[in-house]
Amino acid sequence: MPEPGNPAELKSALVFGLIYAVITLAVAAVKHYSGSTGLYGVAVISGLTDMDAITLSLSRLVESNQLEPDNPWRLILAASLANFVFKGIAATFLGGWRFGLRLLPFFVVVLLGGIALILFWRKEWLLA
């Protein structure tokens, strides 16, 4: 097994900073040109490999009152579902089709549950 590297090395920090800057720019541009609904595409694409950048970007938008607080959790959930799909595909690729088929029912339940939350959860339910 290879020796673990230093997670605080400059290369890792620069790569994360670059990813964060690109996601922040994409979030701002999409929000400006197509509104909040366009952010789902950015969230899904960003979430494929990294959840931190989209989560931090959306948190900053809420903090600066550029985004309503009731929407970003849906975007973060969409990003995490995309990340989940990516990991499922990687697990199937590494573990083989039989392993992937064994995982499939669990992935379907999680994906359907996440999509149902995004589509049907209402803020009024929390106030009732």
Backbone as CSV, one residue per row, in Angstrom:
resi,resn,N_x,N_y,N_z,CA_x,CA_y,CA_z,C_x,C_y,C_z
1,MET,0.841,-1.174,0.000,0.000,0.000,0.000,0.890,1.243,0.000
2,PRO,0.571,2.244,-0.843,1.426,3.429,-0.914,1.311,4.276,0.354
3,GLU,2.388,4.980,0.626,2.412,5.892,1.765,1.434,7.041,1.522
4,PRO,0.633,7.388,2.528,-0.280,8.521,2.331,0.505,9.823,2.217
5,GLY,0.017,10.678,1.341,0.676,11.960,1.145,0.203,12.993,2.155
6,ASN,0.855,14.098,2.159,0.503,15.209,3.037,-0.708,15.921,2.441
7,PRO,-1.867,15.902,3.140,-3.057,16.540,2.575,-2.965,18.061,2.535
8,ALA,-1.993,18.626,3.222,-1.859,20.078,3.263,-0.806,20.584,2.278
9,GLU,-0.372,19.744,1.355,0.651,20.196,0.424,0.086,21.233,-0.539
10,LEU,0.954,22.020,-1.088,0.574,23.157,-1.914,-0.200,22.735,-3.169
11,LYS,0.197,21.650,-3.812,-0.482,21.219,-5.038,-1.958,20.929,-4.780
12,SER,-2.276,20.198,-3.707,-3.673,19.895,-3.376,-4.453,21.169,-3.091
13,ALA,-3.839,22.083,-2.358,-4.509,23.342,-2.032,-4.781,24.162,-3.294
14,LEU,-3.832,24.191,-4.202,-4.022,24.947,-5.449,-5.102,24.323,-6.326
15,VAL,-5.125,23.007,-6.400,-6.159,22.338,-7.197,-7.534,22.622,-6.608
16,PHE,-7.672,22.494,-5.274,-8.966,22.797,-4.664,-9.338,24.258,-4.882
17,GLY,-8.381,25.168,-4.730,-8.654,26.588,-4.955,-9.121,26.861,-6.370
18,LEU,-8.513,26.194,-7.332,-8.919,26.350,-8.731,-10.330,25.812,-8.953
19,ILE,-10.605,24.625,-8.423,-11.958,24.054,-8.554,-12.982,24.971,-7.898
20,TYR,-12.668,25.463,-6.711,-13.582,26.352,-5.991,-13.831,27.632,-6.788
21,ALA,-12.773,28.194,-7.359,-12.929,29.430,-8.139,-13.795,29.195,-9.372
22,VAL,-13.582,28.090,-10.067,-14.366,27.784,-11.267,-15.835,27.564,-10.903
23,ILE,-16.089,26.827,-9.832,-17.478,26.569,-9.418,-18.143,27.861,-8.965
24,THR,-17.428,28.682,-8.214,-18.000,29.959,-7.759,-18.333,30.848,-8.955
25,LEU,-17.453,30.910,-9.921,-17.708,31.692,-11.133,-18.900,31.123,-11.902
26,ALA,-18.960,29.799,-12.032,-20.079,29.173,-12.745,-21.403,29.426,-12.034
27,VAL,-21.411,29.302,-10.712,-22.636,29.556,-9.944,-23.090,30.995,-10.133
28,ALA,-22.159,31.940,-10.031,-22.528,33.354,-10.183,-23.035,33.646,-11.595
29,ALA,-22.363,33.109,-12.602,-22.773,33.362,-13.987,-24.140,32.741,-14.280
30,VAL,-24.340,31.513,-13.877,-25.621,30.852,-14.138,-26.742,31.553,-13.382
31,LYS,-26.491,31.937,-12.144,-27.519,32.645,-11.361,-27.873,33.959,-12.036
32,HIS,-26.881,34.661,-12.542,-27.123,35.945,-13.183,-27.909,35.792,-14.493
33,TYR,-27.542,34.817,-15.312,-28.143,34.687,-16.635,-29.404,33.829,-16.689
34,SER,-29.525,32.835,-15.788,-30.705,31.969,-15.900,-31.437,31.765,-14.579
35,GLY,-31.055,32.452,-13.545,-31.772,32.354,-12.278,-31.419,31.093,-11.503
36,SER,-32.191,30.857,-10.454,-31.901,29.755,-9.539,-32.081,28.382,-10.170
37,THR,-32.992,28.244,-11.120,-33.237,26.920,-11.696,-32.044,26.428,-12.510
38,GLY,-31.292,27.313,-13.098,-30.108,26.921,-13.853,-28.989,26.386,-12.979
39,LEU,-29.073,26.663,-11.690,-28.031,26.204,-10.779,-28.019,24.691,-10.602
40,TYR,-29.120,24.024,-10.932,-29.149,22.563,-10.804,-28.107,21.913,-11.711
41,GLY,-27.946,22.415,-12.907,-26.938,21.871,-13.813,-25.530,22.038,-13.271
42,VAL,-25.241,23.231,-12.741,-23.931,23.474,-12.142,-23.719,22.554,-10.942
43,ALA,-24.757,22.403,-10.118,-24.643,21.550,-8.937,-24.370,20.105,-9.314
44,VAL,-25.076,19.611,-10.319,-24.895,18.217,-10.736,-23.496,18.009,-11.315
45,ILE,-23.064,18.898,-12.184,-21.737,18.762,-12.790,-20.653,18.879,-11.721
46,SER,-20.797,19.848,-10.829,-19.821,20.023,-9.755,-19.801,18.830,-8.810
47,GLY,-20.975,18.306,-8.502,-21.062,17.207,-7.553,-20.524,15.896,-8.055
48,LEU,-20.293,15.773,-9.350,-19.782,14.507,-9.881,-18.498,14.080,-9.189
49,THR,-17.637,15.024,-8.907,-16.365,14.640,-8.302,-16.092,15.304,-6.960
50,ASP,-16.648,16.482,-6.718,-16.300,17.225,-5.512,-17.518,17.939,-4.952
51,MET,-17.814,17.701,-3.689,-18.969,18.330,-3.042,-18.601,19.635,-2.339
52,ASP,-17.349,19.792,-1.966,-16.947,20.942,-1.162,-17.135,22.266,-1.881
53,ALA,-16.743,22.327,-3.135,-16.788,23.595,-3.861,-18.217,24.099,-4.025
54,ILE,-19.136,23.242,-4.410,-20.523,23.694,-4.608,-21.165,24.045,-3.279
55,THR,-20.856,23.301,-2.232,-21.415,23.600,-0.918,-20.927,24.954,-0.415
56,LEU,-19.638,25.210,-0.549,-19.097,26.504,-0.112,-19.637,27.653,-0.969
57,SER,-19.732,27.442,-2.268,-20.245,28.501,-3.155,-21.683,28.861,-2.825
58,LEU,-22.516,27.860,-2.644,-23.921,28.124,-2.315,-24.061,28.752,-0.937
59,SER,-23.226,28.337,-0.001,-23.265,28.929,1.342,-22.927,30.407,1.292
60,ARG,-21.956,30.749,0.473,-21.597,32.170,0.324,-22.739,32.980,-0.284
61,LEU,-23.435,32.403,-1.259,-24.565,33.110,-1.871,-25.686,33.336,-0.853
62,VAL,-25.936,32.359,-0.015,-26.972,32.530,1.016,-26.523,33.566,2.028
63,GLU,-25.258,33.488,2.424,-24.725,34.419,3.415,-24.800,35.871,2.940
64,SER,-24.609,36.073,1.638,-24.652,37.427,1.093,-26.045,37.812,0.583
65,ASN,-27.057,37.019,0.933,-28.453,37.268,0.555,-28.678,37.329,-0.955
66,GLN,-27.870,36.612,-1.726,-28.062,36.537,-3.167,-28.895,35.318,-3.555
67,LEU,-29.159,34.442,-2.587,-29.921,33.230,-2.828,-30.798,32.980,-1.604
68,GLU,-32.045,32.628,-1.854,-32.965,32.341,-0.757,-32.506,31.095,0.007
69,PRO,-32.614,31.092,1.326,-32.117,29.960,2.117,-32.878,28.656,1.920
70,ASP,-34.077,28.696,1.352,-34.845,27.453,1.210,-34.498,26.666,-0.049
71,ASN,-33.661,27.190,-0.933,-33.327,26.492,-2.171,-31.969,25.777,-2.161
72,PRO,-30.927,26.287,-1.534,-29.607,25.661,-1.659,-29.521,24.216,-1.168
73,TRP,-30.308,23.831,-0.193,-30.232,22.434,0.256,-30.647,21.495,-0.862
74,ARG,-31.574,21.941,-1.712,-31.966,21.122,-2.861,-30.809,20.986,-3.857
75,LEU,-30.111,22.079,-4.069,-28.967,22.062,-4.983,-27.853,21.172,-4.437
76,ILE,-27.601,21.260,-3.138,-26.570,20.423,-2.522,-26.985,18.955,-2.580
77,LEU,-28.267,18.680,-2.382,-28.752,17.304,-2.493,-28.609,16.796,-3.930
78,ALA,-28.904,17.636,-4.909,-28.732,17.237,-6.311,-27.260,16.939,-6.600
79,ALA,-26.363,17.775,-6.069,-24.933,17.536,-6.250,-24.505,16.232,-5.581
80,SER,-25.038,15.966,-4.396,-24.654,14.736,-3.702,-25.213,13.498,-4.405
81,LEU,-26.384,13.615,-5.012,-26.919,12.497,-5.789,-26.051,12.235,-7.027
82,ALA,-25.578,13.297,-7.660,-24.671,13.129,-8.799,-23.373,12.470,-8.343
83,ASN,-22.880,12.878,-7.186,-21.678,12.276,-6.621,-21.903,10.802,-6.315
84,PHE,-23.083,10.497,-5.822,-23.468,9.119,-5.500,-23.492,8.258,-6.760
85,VAL,-24.048,8.798,-7.839,-24.087,8.076,-9.113,-22.670,7.846,-9.637
86,PHE,-21.839,8.866,-9.550,-20.453,8.734,-9.992,-19.746,7.625,-9.223
87,LYS,-19.941,7.589,-7.916,-19.305,6.551,-7.101,-19.883,5.175,-7.399
88,GLY,-21.157,5.101,-7.706,-21.752,3.829,-8.095,-21.175,3.315,-9.395
89,ILE,-20.976,4.217,-10.341,-20.369,3.829,-11.618,-18.923,3.378,-11.400
90,ALA,-18.200,4.107,-10.554,-16.816,3.715,-10.260,-16.772,2.356,-9.564
91,ALA,-17.693,2.120,-8.619,-17.737,0.833,-7.925,-18.058,-0.300,-8.888
92,THR,-18.958,-0.035,-9.831,-19.292,-1.051,-10.826,-18.108,-1.317,-11.745
93,PHE,-17.424,-0.272,-12.128,-16.251,-0.423,-12.993,-15.160,-1.220,-12.283
94,LEU,-14.916,-0.893,-11.013,-13.858,-1.571,-10.263,-14.268,-2.960,-9.778
95,GLY,-15.529,-3.134,-9.419,-15.989,-4.398,-8.851,-16.628,-5.350,-9.842
96,GLY,-16.907,-4.875,-11.031,-17.514,-5.726,-12.049,-19.030,-5.570,-12.092
97,TRP,-19.615,-6.083,-13.176,-21.051,-5.936,-13.404,-21.886,-6.644,-12.350
98,ARG,-21.435,-7.795,-11.906,-22.209,-8.515,-10.886,-22.287,-7.703,-9.595
99,PHE,-21.192,-7.092,-9.218,-21.183,-6.239,-8.032,-22.101,-5.034,-8.240
100,GLY,-22.015,-4.437,-9.420,-22.871,-3.294,-9.734,-24.344,-3.637,-9.688
101,LEU,-24.687,-4.806,-10.179,-26.093,-5.235,-10.139,-26.567,-5.482,-8.708
102,ARG,-25.666,-5.927,-7.849,-26.029,-6.107,-6.435,-26.255,-4.760,-5.748
103,LEU,-25.530,-3.756,-6.177,-25.687,-2.415,-5.601,-26.901,-1.676,-6.156
104,LEU,-27.325,-2.024,-7.341,-28.353,-1.278,-8.060,-29.628,-1.013,-7.264
105,PRO,-30.224,-1.991,-6.576,-31.461,-1.686,-5.835,-31.270,-0.600,-4.772
106,PHE,-30.125,-0.617,-4.102,-29.859,0.392,-3.080,-29.692,1.771,-3.707
107,PHE,-29.006,1.820,-4.835,-28.819,3.093,-5.528,-30.147,3.642,-6.026
108,VAL,-31.001,2.782,-6.527,-32.305,3.224,-7.024,-33.130,3.810,-5.879
109,VAL,-33.149,3.156,-4.733,-33.920,3.660,-3.585,-33.405,5.034,-3.154
110,VAL,-32.089,5.162,-3.042,-31.510,6.443,-2.613,-31.799,7.539,-3.645
111,LEU,-31.619,7.228,-4.920,-31.864,8.231,-5.955,-33.323,8.659,-6.010
112,LEU,-34.233,7.697,-5.955,-35.655,8.052,-5.973,-36.045,8.856,-4.738
113,GLY,-35.516,8.467,-3.591,-35.792,9.227,-2.368,-35.256,10.645,-2.444
114,GLY,-34.033,10.801,-2.939,-33.454,12.140,-3.075,-34.202,13.004,-4.066
115,ILE,-34.570,12.424,-5.199,-35.330,13.179,-6.205,-36.707,13.562,-5.662
116,ALA,-37.337,12.649,-4.924,-38.644,12.958,-4.319,-38.510,14.104,-3.320
117,LEU,-37.456,14.109,-2.533,-37.249,15.221,-1.592,-37.087,16.539,-2.332
118,ILE,-36.299,16.536,-3.382,-36.079,17.773,-4.141,-37.386,18.285,-4.740
119,LEU,-38.163,17.387,-5.297,-39.381,17.802,-6.003,-40.558,18.124,-5.087
120,PHE,-40.709,17.375,-4.019,-41.959,17.454,-3.266,-41.868,18.060,-1.873
121,TRP,-40.674,18.247,-1.315,-40.578,18.793,0.040,-41.002,20.250,0.033
122,ARG,-41.863,20.583,0.946,-42.363,21.961,1.046,-41.953,22.576,2.377
123,LYS,-41.634,23.852,2.327,-41.242,24.571,3.528,-42.387,24.621,4.545
124,GLU,-43.605,24.614,4.057,-44.765,24.720,4.936,-44.853,23.507,5.870
125,TRP,-44.313,22.362,5.468,-44.371,21.163,6.295,-43.604,21.345,7.585
126,LEU,-42.550,22.142,7.539,-41.749,22.386,8.735,-42.491,23.310,9.708
127,LEU,-43.326,24.159,9.155,-44.046,25.131,9.996,-45.306,24.559,10.606
128,ALA,-45.778,23.437,10.092,-47.043,22.859,10.573,-46.890,22.204,11.932
